[in-house]
Amino acid sequence: MGNHPSGLTVREGERVHIAMQNHTAMAHPMHLHGHHFQVVAINGAPLAGAVRDTVQIPPMAEVTVAFDADGPGKWAFHCHHLYHMPAGMMAVLGYEGVS
């Protein structure tokens, strides 16, 4: 998985892990369009969590999710607090070779 200014780039067929760190005093419900992911760790402790498309990141915590990159395209990845999206908590998850 790579990083670029507009978000994340993945390769079709790979297993992707995203570790999200919340350094604020507010919880953030993070949502990924077009994919379902599994919560695989909370604060570094591994677990076999539920499959979902939104996960609550508690204050001062880290949550890691994993998914299979099986939906080529460009997908929104954002906080579900609508007022956070224009403040920068929105990115694009894109596939290599998809423009």
Secondary structure, 3 states (H helix, E strand, C coil): CEEECCEEEECCCCEEEEEEECCCCCCEEEEECCCCEEEEEECCEECCCCEECEEEECCCCEEEEEEECCCCCEEEEEECCHHHCCCCCEEEEEECCCC
